[in-house]
Amino acid sequence: MEALEVSTIKQLYQNQKEETLFGKWITLNDILPLFKKHEKKFTIRTIGTSEQHRAIYSFTIGNGPKKILLWSQMHGNESTGTRAIFDLFNCFTNSNEAIIQTIIKECTLVFVPILNPDGAELYTRVNANGIDLNRDAVDRVAKESKLLRHLLEEFNPSFCFNLHDQRTIFNVEGTRNTATISFLAPSEEPTRAITTGRIATMNVIVSMNALLQKMIPNFVGRYTDEFYPTATGDNFQKLGYNTILIESGHYQKDYHREKTRAYTFYSILQGLYHISITSTFKTYKDYFLIPNNDQLFLDVIHRFTDKEDIGYQYVDEIIKQQLVSKLVKIDDLDVSGKVGHHEIVFEIKK
């Protein structure tokens, strides 16, 4: 498998990063001003509206036979993928780099940057009616779920990229390294059988992991492949649309997820390039060499010499139109085996 040249893509990212997007709270109003600079290269259309009548947009580029659908902010408070997408948009609009031209030639790409604009506005996981879109793939109660399924069936992609953020609690199993990026080839049914579709999905993930291991070795995990009957990725995989889940996680001292944003960008770019140059997607066993996610971390731990340690996690909320992270104590948790991203030791002076 051909991994991209690290120095080349780092320079590409540095040149094309969308500097106007920063921080975890990204809304529709943040991305709308960026549409104009991409309208000559992309076909931009309104594909529907949210429960609160906010527009949901798609961006299409390329005319190649390999169809790929990518969406972000299915959960409104998970925006790292959205920022990485707009970094990619700048590449497609501005760059003549051979990598980019190969992808455009071989693929047709459809992006939905913010699938859940109501949730994005309020910085919530769910939509305006309290529905988790990632658990609404079967009933499709939400307008946004219906819209995504319609787009899927209309476009008929060979591959999908489902972009999420994961919590700061995750580490790479067997290490004290954060799971900065985690990948998943979703299961199609409870036995987690290795189907033809999952093999193709795993094949792409192996290529992405090979690149990241050159950049952040041992900071990549594998998200649980437990089958969720109502989950989007599981159902799309079951329907024959090979779905790659990317979970953008924590990196040391990176609560704004700007470093993680870069690694998300590199992952997507590698995945798209691999699909663009690959004719058969059968090599997959290295997928199982990616360590599982584990749950080792807390955001803050207070260590005491005379009583039980106390763990804390940050909880984000919008206060007066600002995203505020509050440190909340985690009750009824034995933190003796946990590691804090930040630890404070309180010693009794004798």
Secondary structure, 3 states (H helix, E strand, C coil): CCCCCHHHHHHHHHHHCCCCCCCCCCCHHHHHHHCHHHCCCCEEEEEEECCCCCEEEEEEECCCCEEEEEECCCCCCCCHHHHHHHHHHHHHHHCCCHHHHHHHHHEEEEEECCCCHHHHHHCCCCCCCCCCHHHCCCCCCCHHHHHHHHHHHHHCCCEEEEEEECCCCEEECCCCCECCEEEECCCCCCCCCCCHHHHHHHHHHHHHHHHHHHHCCCCEEECCCCCCCCCHHHHHHHCCCEEEEEEECCCCCCCCCHHHHHHHHHHHHHHHHHHHHCCCCCCCHHHHHCCEEEECEEEEEEEECCCCCEEEEEEEEEECCEEEEEEEECCCCCCCCCEEEEEEEECCCC
